Amino acid sequence: MRSATLSVDTISFVSGRPAFSFTLHAGECLALLMLNDSGQILGTLSDILTGHRTAGDGRLTLLGQDISRRPVGQRGLAAVGARDPLFEHLSVRKNLAFPLRTRKLPQDQAAHKITQLLALLGLEQQADALPSTLTASERLRAQLARALATDPAVIVLEDIFAGLDSETRTDIHQRLIRLQRARETSFLLLTRDRSDALTAASCIGVIADGALLQIGSVTELMERPVSARIAAAMTDANILTGLAITVKDDIVQTRLACGGTMEALAEGDVEEDDLVELCIRPGKIALMFPRGPINTDGTEGSLPATLSDIRNLGDVLVLRVRLADSTEMVVHRPAGSLPPGVAVGQTVLLAWGPSAAMVFPSQDKEG
């Protein structure tokens, strides 16, 4: 087990919502994924961590020391993001020198450290350039180098991938991985993009409406989500409402609002006659193409649907289907797996085994 680098205890953002806690371990990248945040909560959390805003009754512990009341710049944390830009009138080299000068590091030591950081982030050729001449990748790398200059215990990455093109995103992700390996750097990624969280982090906390819904490894969030909302957010699971008819050995037989009766594993306290939400991932759905007429009112063990769209994304086919009540579902199939002649408008049957789907108490019951 790695030691705790940063512990955040009982932080609260929104009145009436429960406070939450999390721990960042040495050499780890922990992502906090904001589901429905315009940036306000993300920015607030960053401000609390760096000292621009009080933690209230919360407590921040870095390497065993309480830093909750320490001022900005004296916490052992560094932040990288749009709200911490480079100094536009200073070259990249002088931007890196600035935090070292404020700490009165001897000039020769500072120069050596700057040279190392420029090489580490691939910025030797841009050392004497002004920020206005840098590409998006170079600018972000310069910000990372400046953050690393003071050897912080944790670097807070505040929505750093927003607005980047795919090539730059990939490059920065790879550089962060190399930094973790080379320097055992601990990163806290605050993001609103699931793909960035999945790529960068081994542990993810999902936040919505100021509350921490679940925190755990990527596998835990995908295979054992605590709610339908987490299942949909992490895996694009289709959500179907229905009524639990029977519950036996954790298998729930559900009569769906869209017609048909399907089985799934119970997650949480599900009882007979409960309103429930059935979650099934797009890649767990089997497709059948009947040759003759089918019962369009629904059948036990399968759902009739109309194929409304087919998109080839290279390795995977993304199909959209429409159920009898106009509910839309997404199905993923391997490329080249559809029978010849399959076309939009065709009737299909959807099926899955009980272990492939999950049933949660509806949010109405939870509330």
N, C-alpha and C positions, 0 to 999 in steps of 0.2 A: 504493500500500500504506500502510495506517495504521500508525503506530508502536506498539510494544508498550507497554502501560501496566503490566500485571502478568504476570510470568512465574513459573510454579510448576514447579520441577524436582525430579524423583525423589522424589515424595511416596509414602509407603507406608502403608496402613491395616491390612492383614491379613497376618500372618506367612505366608510361603511364596508370596504373590502378588507379581507384578512391580510395581515402582514405576512411576509414570507422571508425565507432564509435560503442561502445557498453557499457552497464552498468551492473554491477553485484550488486545485492541487498543483504542485510543482511540475513544471514542464507540460502542463495540460492547456488545451484550448477548450474553454467552455463557452458555448453559444447561448445567448438568451434571445429567443425568437419571439418577436412581437407580432401577434396575429392581426390585430385591428388598430394599430397605432399609427397616427399620422406623423409621429416623431416626437410628440410631447412627452410621453412616458420614457421613451428611449433617451431623450435628452435629459430628462429629470434624473434618471438613474445615473447617467454619466456625470452630471453635476454633483450628485451626492457622493459618488466615489472619489472624484477629484477634489472635492472641498468647496466647490462654487455654491453649494446649497447644503443646508444642515440635514443631517440624517434623522432629526427628530428624536424619537425614542429608540431608533435603531442603533446598532453597533457595528463598526467596521474593524476587523482585526487583520493586520498584515504581519506575517512572520511572527505571530504571537504577541504583537504590540497593538494596543488600542490606538487607532489613528482617527477615531470619529471626530475629534475636535482639532486635529492638526490643520494648519492653514494650507492653502493651495501651494504646490511646489515642494512641500515638506512631508509628503505622505509615502514616498517610495513607489508612487504610481505615475504612469505617463499615459496621455491620451492622444490618439490619432484620429482625425476626422475633419470634416469640413469646418467645424467650429474652432479648430486649432491649426489655422493655415500657416504656411511659411511666411517669413518676413519678405515682402516683395522687393524691398530695396537692398536686400542682402543676397549675396551669392549662396549657392548650396553649402559651400565650405563654411562660410560665415554663419549661416543658419545653424549648422551643427556646432560651431564654436560657441554660440550664444549661451546655451545652458551650462557649458563647461566654464565659461568666463564668470558667470554668476556664482559658481561654486569655487571660484578662485583656484582652479586646477593649474599647476605650473604649465607655462607655455609649451615646453618641449613635450610634456606628457599629453597635453591636449592635442597637439599637432599629430602625434603618433596615433592617438585614439581616433582622430578624425580620418586619417589615412586608412585605418583598419575598417572603419564603418563604411567609407566610400567604396572600398573593395568588396565588403560583405554584401552591399546592396547593388553592386554593379554600376556605380555612379562616378567612377574615376574620370570619365570624359566630360561629365557635367559639373565637376567640382566648382568651377569658377563661373558657371552660368547663373543667370537670374531666373527666379521661378517662372516668370512670364514666358520664357523660352522653352520650358520643359513640356514633355508630353504628360498625359494623365498618369501613366505608369511611373515615369521619372519623378513626378511631383509627389506621388504617394510613397514611393521608395525613399525620397528625401525626408518626408515626414516620419517614416519608420526609423530611418537612421538617426534623426534628431531625438526621437523618443528613446532610442537605445543608448544615446550618448551618456546618460546619467545612470546606466545600469539599473533600471527600475525592476522591482520584483514582479510587477504586473504591468502589462500594456493593455489599455482599454481601446478597443477598435470600435469606433462609433459609426456604424453604418458605412463603412469605408468602400463597399463595393457598389453603392448606389450610383447609377449613371455610367458605370464602366462598360465598355464593350466586352464581348465574350473572350477575346484573345487576351485583353488586359486582366480580366478577372482570373483566368486560368494562370497567367504568369504570377500574379500576386499570391494566389493560393499556394502555388508551388514554392514561392519564396518564404511564405510563412511557415510551411512545413520544414523547410531547410533551417530556418531560424530556430524552430523548436528543437530540432535534432542537434544543431551545432552549439546552441547556447542554453538549452533547457529553459527557454523563455516561456513564461506563462501568459496566455492571452485570454482576455474576456471579450468576446465578440458580441456586440449589440447589433441586431440585424432584424430586418422585416422580410428577408428573403429566405425561404426554406432551403433552396439549393445551396446557398452560401453556408448556411448553418451545417448542412449535411456534409459538405465538402471539407469544411475547416475543422469541425469539432467532433470529438468522440463522445461528448456529453452535451445534452441540449435541455434547456429549460424553456417551456412554452408559456408565454404570458399573454393574457387577454383581459381587457377592461381593468388593468391594474392588479390582477391576481395571477399567481403562479399556478397554472393548471396541473402541470406535471414536470418533473425533472428526472432525467435518467439517461442511460446509454441510448444510442440510436436504435439498437435492437429492441430494447425495452419499450421505447415509444412506438415502434412500428408493430411489434408482436404483442405487446401487453398495454395498449393505451387504456387510460382510466375512463374515457368518455368517448362518445361518438364524435365530439368536436375534435379531440386529439387524433382520432383515427382518420378523419377527413383531412385535417391539417397536415399530417405527416405522411399519409399514403394515398391521398386523393380517393379514399374509400367512398363508395356510393352509400347513401343513407336512405333507408326506406322505413317509413313508419308503419306500425301494425299493432296487433293485440296478441299478447302471449296466451296461447290456448292451453298448452301443457308445458310443464317444466319437470324433466326427469333426467337424473344423472348429469345435471348441468347442460342438458340439451333442451333448447326452447323451440317448441313448434309455434310458429308465428303466422297468424293470418294477416296478410299485408293489405294496406289500404288500396294498393293498386290492383288487387286481385291475386289469388293464388296463396298457397301455404308453403312456407319454407322453414328449414331448420337451421339453427346456429347455436354456438356456445354462449352460455350465459356469462356476462361480465357484470359483477355487482349484484345487488339484491333484486332479482327478478322473480316475480310471483305470477301465478295464473291470473288472467284478466287484467294484467298491467298493460298500460300503454307503453310501447317500447320503440327503440330505434335499432334497426338491423343494419350492420355495416359490413359491406363486402368490397374487397379491393378489386380494382379493375383486372388485375392479372390472375385472380382466383376464380374467375367466371368461365365456365365452359359454354360453348356455343353449339347448338344443334340446328340442323337445317332440314326440317321435315319435308317430305315430298308431297304428302297429302294434306287435307284440311286439319286444323287443330282447334281445340276448344279455346276460343279467344277470351273466355271469362276467367281463365286461369286454371291451372292444374296443380295437384300436390306434387312437390318436388321439382317443379320447373315453372318458369314464367314466360308467357308468350310476349313477344315484342316485335316492333317493326324497325328494321335497320334504316337509320336516317343519315348516316355519314360514315365514310371510310377514309382515314388518312394514313399514308405510309410515311413513317418517320425513320426509315432505314432499317433498324433492327426490330422494330415493333410496329404493329398495326394498331391504330387507335380507332375504335369503332364507337359510334354513338347510336343508341337504340332508344325507342320510345315505347313505354308501356301503355297499357289500356287506358290509364287515367291521365295520360300525357306526361307522366314523370319521365325524365331523361336519365339514362345511365351510361356510363363509360365502360368499355370492355377493352382490355389489352390482349392481343394475340401475337405470337411470333410472326415475323414477316414470312410470307409464302405459305402460311398454314391454312388459308381459306380454300375451300373447294372451288373448282372452276365454275364460272358463271354467277358467283354471288354478287348481288348488286343492291344498291340503295332501293328501298321500298319493299324488300323481301321480308317475309315473316320468319322469325327465328325463335328458338327456345333458349332461355338462359337457365343454367343449373349450376349447383355447387354442393359440395359435401358439408355436413354440419360443422366440421372442424375448420372450414375455410372462412366462416363468417362469425361475427360476434353480435350479441344482442345486449344493449344497455337499457337501463330504465330511462324513460324519456326525460328530457329536461324539466318538463312540467311536473313529473313526480319528484325529481330531485329538488325542485324549488319549493 
